[in-house]
């Protein structure tokens, strides 16, 4: 069964979902690639409720589509609800999980065993009709009634994001409102075996898309054409969307973060990309590669940049081990030569799950500005970043690998090959 077919089953035909093992594969690959979707959802909800108990929440009201999916597996008009926080899910510590849905679309999610009840959202029109003042009071009253029924006297409720007036409406009902986004992200930092299988499948789809891009690189093609190939193949592989348009060429590779344009690629240039893909089953895949455009061989300068980026990624992967503090990672990370410091990538590693997640470990000189200390733990999935470019130069190189933290070290999830010509190896 292909990734696309499996995704179709899990989204639309729950009665036909195959139960498959999440144990290591018989071929010796210790990263599982098959999973039971019911167990996937159960494991995530169990972790979320364990966090709620630890933090003293009686309930959460989840507006963020990623958190909604984590808690229940429910997905509906994802891009729309990233912009409009008008669909929400009530998750009590004890009691029924209730979906407050966009009118007429409850059937998209009510087949899920994680959804106990569906009601129509009280704030569904507020974002477009400016009816916030009219919708916030009914919202607050309904949630307060549920808290009275299921909260056992506990008034603490968490909101991951919402309009200020909605939080005030809950407070007006006597509830104690807290921002639960960081607690939720902290809960999500450790992946279940089923999540790791999802991440492996998502990565395989993204690697296939990048292979199509690499095969299409030639003089005369535009950045947009290459990006369209990558996006199209992500969809074909069962993926959902790409968060960024980070594909650039030639002088647009330096500095980093230029997005795909109509620029025509020329011989001898570099093409760099970052996948940033919400892939199949809603899981992120995040690796980067840089390619040389033939005909001919890359210049000594291009090969030097590539070798530094390669060394940075591999050194930083090599130091990672469970129990290591984030500050220790920053201190032991590969030392960036002075002329490339100004254009260093913002992070050494960052978490990966349903999107780029916690932790974010910045370089030692930026650590106190951007990072909060913590400990690397088994079950985390992180991307290891590198960007090498200098002010005033034409080229930059972006490389990145995605790895699973194990009990003894790391295991790579990304396996896409590096450019042998840029590594100055025989091809």
Phi, psi and omega in degrees: 000131181283166176303317182298314181296319181295319178297321179299317179297314185291332181274326193240341187225074187298331182291347182251008182296124177284139174270118185233154186288149174254014179282165176305151184285154183292340182280006177096352177287119185278353177266118181292147177237000176235154184199162174266114183296331177292318177293325175304309182292320180297318181296320180292315180296323177297317178296319181297316181289330174296319176297317180300316179297318181296322183268356175083021178280137169279329181197160170239147168244113188259118176259333184289125183300328178292316178293323176301316180292321178299315184288326191228342189083003184279132179222132178208124175042060193304311181297321180298316184278349166294328180270323184248106180277068185235004173245134184214158181232128178267119180240103177277158174297318175228128180128181186284142172277127187240125177268127173255102197251159172298138185305134174083001185239013183298330183298340179297332188237343188291347175287343182291136179291345179276346179260113181273333184204152176232135175229167177276137179302140176278347186239020189297330182261358190296327185289332184256337182247007179053042180261026185304316182294332179278331185267338187291322181294312175301323176300308183297319181296315183294316179294320179297323177296319178294320178296322178297323182284321189247349190276351180053039178087350178282127183257002184279121180231141181252138174239132179275330171190146176183171176291149182303321184293334178290319176297318179296325180294325176290320177297324178296337178270006176090011179273153177261110190261131179229148173283116184257007185300313181293323176297320181292315178297321178297320176300320185283354186295328180264126183265140173285164176304325179292323177295320179297322176296320177298316179297322179294319178293318179299318179297318180300319178295318179293322178297322177297321179294318180294325176299321177295320178296311182303319180294335183267353182290122178196159176302138177102340177280151180263161174302317180298321179296319178294319180296322178297322176298314181296313182297315181299320181286329173301314179296316181299328180278005180094007177283178188244306176196167177250127187290329183232175176241044187279083173216116185221166185219158174051227182293348178277357173280352183218115001286171179285169178085009166287135181263164186306140183224187178272015179298137178271131184279140184243161180300145175084357182272173172256148171237125182238144180213157174232131187288311177044050192252128166276100190267204184297148182064013177080017182254146187282146166229130191218094172221162183229148174218155174234136184237152174264139179266119176280183001284170179094180183254153177294157180285164178299323180295314179300317179295325178294317176300314183297317180298320178296315179297317178299314180296321180298311180299314185287325174298313184289328171295322185292336181271348186286132175203151181298144182091350180283134178283155179297322179295323177295322176301314181299321183287327183266358184295160178306132183277117182284127177304145188307320184290347180254001185295320185300331183248028176298151176291148185298332184232156170275310174223158169214154181291156179224136176202254173276349174195189173294123191234188175285147004271168167238116180253111180274168176296158189303325182284346181249358193303311185290341176280320192245342189239154171243134186292153179190195185229136175289131187233149173302139183097349173284147170241128183226152171258137182255120192257150167210137165221129179237115176199153180234151180300131177091356180261163185273332190246152170218155181235129177244123174226152182195141177234151178248130186225154173261132174276124181252185178292338186242351182169237179223162171223135185286134169265324177274134184226016182291135184293156175272165182283110185294325179295320179288335173278000180063038175254160178294137178237000000 
